[in-house]
Amino acid sequence: MHRIKLLVSPTSVAEARQSLDGGADIIDCKNPEEGSLGACTPDTIVAIRDVVSASARQGILLSATLGDLPDKPGTAALAATGLASLGVDYIKAGVHGPRTPERAAKVLNAIVTATARVNPRALVVAAGYADHAEANVSIPPMDLIPVAASTGCKVVMVDTAIKNGKGLLDAMDEAGIKAFCAAAKQKGLIVALAGNLREKDIPFLKTTGADIIGVRTLVVRGGNRVTGSIDATLVARLKQLLV
């Protein structure tokens, strides 16, 4: 039976512990103050890494974001070099600035090459934005799939750029999300879905074939992704819904 992994995005050691206690499969270091895929500081990532390593639970994976990246391959490569050195399992790259598949490929290729040099076991996640047109950023998520595959990324993700209360299913319809997942699978990619996902979305998300569901707002007390804190009971509830 296909089991969806739950990715939870803490901003601190305390939130990482809550995420672990609730049953998260992937701990994803993220800083919402810097945007949709805002990056944490190296010190924060190392501290969270040490909490994950010390956990009694086995097989927990560590992810971290490079940020909502500009169309600057050199800058992206330097950021990836630094993040890869911290021993993470997934490196998430927000393909924010590139506006053509060719430019996206240059940025992602730089990240994959830099990552492989420092930490060959780390998987690069190419993250696109379902609301790319409204936000005037990136390229269409469907266009990102062949770029991700051709540059050596192992995971492709669709998130949302604008955090205004709307979610993934407001920016993409169900048919579009299923088509995205199917196309990514055909390319042999791991598929992740995120973007202000709601509890009512879970039954549909379980039918998409996605491998990973990424959340923050849904498991934060009060539902504010920036000022709220992750609650283990909310993580556990979501984990149960994904079964």
C-alpha positions as CSV (number, residue, x, y, z in Angstrom):
1,M,0.0,0.0,0.0
2,H,1.3,3.5,-0.9
3,R,2.2,5.4,2.2
4,I,2.5,9.2,2.0
5,K,5.4,10.6,4.1
6,L,4.6,13.6,6.2
7,L,7.0,16.5,6.0
8,V,6.7,19.1,8.7
9,S,8.6,22.4,8.6
10,P,9.8,23.6,12.0
11,T,11.7,26.9,12.6
12,S,13.4,25.9,15.9
13,V,14.6,23.0,18.0
14,A,11.4,23.2,20.1
15,E,9.3,22.9,17.0
16,A,11.4,20.1,15.7
17,R,10.8,18.2,18.9
18,Q,7.1,18.7,18.6
19,S,7.2,17.5,15.0
20,L,9.1,14.4,15.9
21,D,6.8,13.7,18.9
22,G,3.8,13.9,16.5
23,G,5.2,11.4,14.1
24,A,6.7,13.5,11.2
25,D,8.7,11.4,8.7
26,I,10.7,14.3,7.4
27,I,11.9,17.3,9.4
28,D,12.2,20.3,7.1
29,C,14.1,23.3,8.3
30,K,12.4,26.5,7.0
31,N,12.1,30.2,7.9
32,P,8.7,31.5,6.9
33,E,9.8,35.1,7.7
34,E,11.9,34.9,4.5
35,G,9.2,33.7,2.2
36,S,7.5,30.6,1.0
37,L,10.7,28.6,1.1
38,G,12.7,30.8,3.4
39,A,16.0,29.6,4.6
40,C,17.1,29.0,8.1
41,T,20.6,29.9,9.4
42,P,23.3,27.2,9.5
43,D,23.2,27.3,13.3
44,T,19.5,26.5,13.4
45,I,19.9,23.7,10.9
46,V,22.7,22.1,12.9
47,A,20.7,22.3,16.1
48,I,17.7,20.7,14.5
49,R,19.9,18.1,12.9
50,D,21.3,17.1,16.3
51,V,17.8,16.8,17.7
52,V,16.8,14.5,14.8
53,S,20.0,12.4,15.2
54,A,19.3,12.0,18.9
55,S,15.7,10.9,18.4
56,A,14.8,7.4,19.4
57,R,12.7,7.1,16.2
58,Q,14.6,5.5,13.4
59,G,14.7,6.6,9.7
60,I,13.7,10.2,10.2
61,L,15.0,12.3,7.3
62,L,16.3,15.9,7.5
63,S,15.4,18.5,4.9
64,A,16.3,22.2,4.6
65,T,15.5,24.9,2.1
66,L,17.9,27.1,0.1
67,G,15.3,29.8,-0.1
68,D,13.2,31.3,-2.9
69,L,16.1,31.5,-5.2
70,P,16.9,34.2,-7.7
71,D,18.0,33.5,-11.3
72,K,21.7,33.3,-10.2
73,P,23.3,29.9,-10.7
74,G,26.5,30.9,-8.9
75,T,24.7,32.2,-5.9
76,A,22.6,29.0,-5.8
77,A,25.7,26.8,-6.1
78,L,27.4,28.5,-3.2
79,A,24.2,28.2,-1.0
80,A,24.0,24.5,-1.9
81,T,27.6,23.9,-1.1
82,G,27.0,25.3,2.4
83,L,23.8,23.4,3.0
84,A,25.1,20.1,1.7
85,S,28.0,20.4,4.2
86,L,25.5,20.3,7.1
87,G,24.6,16.7,6.4
88,V,20.9,17.1,5.3
89,D,19.1,14.4,3.3
90,Y,17.1,16.8,1.1
91,I,18.0,20.2,-0.3
92,K,15.0,22.1,-1.4
93,A,15.5,24.7,-4.1
94,G,12.7,27.2,-4.7
95,V,12.9,27.9,-8.4
96,H,11.6,31.4,-7.9
97,G,13.6,33.8,-10.1
98,P,14.1,31.8,-13.3
99,R,11.3,32.6,-15.9
100,T,12.2,30.0,-18.6
101,P,12.9,26.3,-18.5
102,E,16.4,27.0,-19.8
103,R,17.2,29.4,-16.9
104,A,15.7,27.0,-14.4
105,A,17.9,24.3,-15.7
106,K,21.0,26.4,-15.2
107,V,20.1,27.1,-11.6
108,L,19.2,23.5,-10.8
109,N,22.2,22.1,-12.6
110,A,24.5,24.3,-10.5
111,I,22.8,23.2,-7.3
112,V,22.9,19.5,-8.2
113,T,26.6,19.7,-9.2
114,A,27.6,21.6,-6.0
115,T,25.6,19.2,-3.8
116,A,27.1,16.1,-5.4
117,R,30.6,17.5,-4.7
118,V,30.0,17.9,-1.0
119,N,27.3,15.4,0.0
120,P,26.6,12.8,-2.8
121,R,23.8,11.2,-0.8
122,A,21.7,14.4,-0.5
123,L,18.7,14.6,-2.8
124,V,17.9,17.9,-4.5
125,V,14.3,19.0,-4.5
126,A,13.2,21.2,-7.4
127,A,10.3,23.3,-5.9
128,G,7.9,25.2,-8.1
129,Y,4.9,27.4,-7.4
130,A,1.3,26.6,-8.3
131,D,0.5,30.3,-8.2
132,H,3.4,31.3,-10.4
133,A,1.3,33.4,-12.7
134,E,-0.4,35.3,-10.0
135,A,2.9,35.8,-8.1
136,N,4.7,36.6,-11.4
137,V,7.6,34.2,-10.6
138,S,9.1,31.0,-11.8
139,I,7.8,28.7,-14.5
140,P,4.7,26.5,-14.7
141,P,5.0,23.5,-12.4
142,M,4.4,21.1,-15.3
143,D,7.4,22.7,-17.1
144,L,9.6,22.2,-14.1
145,I,9.2,18.4,-14.2
146,P,11.4,17.7,-17.3
147,V,13.9,20.3,-16.1
148,A,14.1,18.6,-12.7
149,A,14.6,15.2,-14.3
150,S,17.2,16.3,-16.8
151,T,19.3,18.2,-14.2
152,G,19.5,15.3,-11.8
153,C,17.0,16.4,-9.2
154,K,15.4,13.4,-7.5
155,V,12.3,15.2,-6.1
156,V,9.9,17.7,-7.6
157,M,7.6,19.7,-5.4
158,V,4.8,22.2,-6.0
159,D,4.1,24.8,-3.3
160,T,2.6,28.3,-3.3
161,A,4.5,31.5,-3.4
162,I,1.8,33.8,-2.0
163,K,0.9,33.0,1.6
164,N,-2.4,34.9,1.9
165,G,-4.7,32.2,3.2
166,K,-5.2,30.5,-0.1
167,G,-3.8,27.1,-0.7
168,L,-2.5,24.6,-3.3
169,L,-6.0,23.6,-4.3
170,D,-7.0,27.3,-4.8
171,A,-4.1,27.7,-7.2
172,M,-4.3,24.3,-9.0
173,D,-7.4,22.3,-9.7
174,E,-7.6,18.6,-8.8
175,A,-7.1,17.5,-12.4
176,G,-4.0,19.6,-12.6
177,I,-2.5,18.3,-9.4
178,K,-3.1,14.7,-10.5
179,A,-1.6,15.4,-13.9
180,F,1.5,16.9,-12.2
181,C,2.0,13.9,-10.0
182,A,1.5,11.5,-12.9
183,A,3.9,13.4,-15.2
184,A,6.6,13.5,-12.4
185,K,6.2,9.7,-11.8
186,Q,6.7,9.0,-15.5
187,K,10.1,10.8,-15.2
188,G,11.0,8.7,-12.2
189,L,10.8,11.6,-9.7
190,I,9.6,11.5,-6.1
191,V,6.6,13.9,-5.8
192,A,5.9,16.3,-3.0
193,L,2.8,18.6,-2.5
194,A,2.7,21.6,-0.2
195,G,1.1,25.0,0.0
196,N,-1.3,25.9,2.9
197,L,-2.8,22.4,2.8
198,R,-6.0,22.0,4.8
199,E,-7.5,19.0,6.6
200,K,-10.4,18.9,4.2
201,D,-7.8,18.4,1.3
202,I,-6.3,15.2,2.7
203,P,-8.8,12.7,1.2
204,F,-8.1,14.1,-2.2
205,L,-4.3,14.3,-1.7
206,K,-4.3,10.6,-0.8
207,T,-5.6,9.8,-4.3
208,T,-2.9,11.8,-6.2
209,G,0.0,9.3,-5.9
210,A,2.1,12.0,-4.2
211,D,5.0,10.6,-2.1
212,I,5.3,13.5,0.4
213,I,2.9,16.0,1.8
214,G,4.5,19.1,3.3
215,V,2.9,21.2,6.0
216,R,3.4,24.0,8.5
217,T,0.3,26.0,8.9
218,L,-1.9,23.0,9.3
219,V,0.0,21.8,12.4
220,V,0.6,25.2,14.0
221,R,-1.5,26.3,17.0
222,G,-3.8,29.1,15.8
223,G,-2.9,28.5,12.2
224,N,-0.4,31.4,11.7
225,R,2.6,30.1,9.9
226,V,4.9,32.9,11.1
227,T,3.9,33.6,14.7
228,G,2.4,30.2,15.6
229,S,4.2,27.2,17.0
230,I,4.0,23.6,15.8
231,D,1.9,21.3,18.1
232,A,2.7,17.6,18.4
233,T,-1.0,16.8,18.8
234,L,-1.9,18.5,15.5
235,V,1.0,16.6,13.8
236,A,-0.2,13.3,15.2
237,R,-3.8,14.0,14.0
238,L,-2.6,14.7,10.5
239,K,-0.4,11.6,10.5
240,Q,-3.4,9.6,11.4
241,L,-5.4,11.1,8.6
242,L,-2.8,10.2,6.1
243,V,-3.0,6.5,6.9
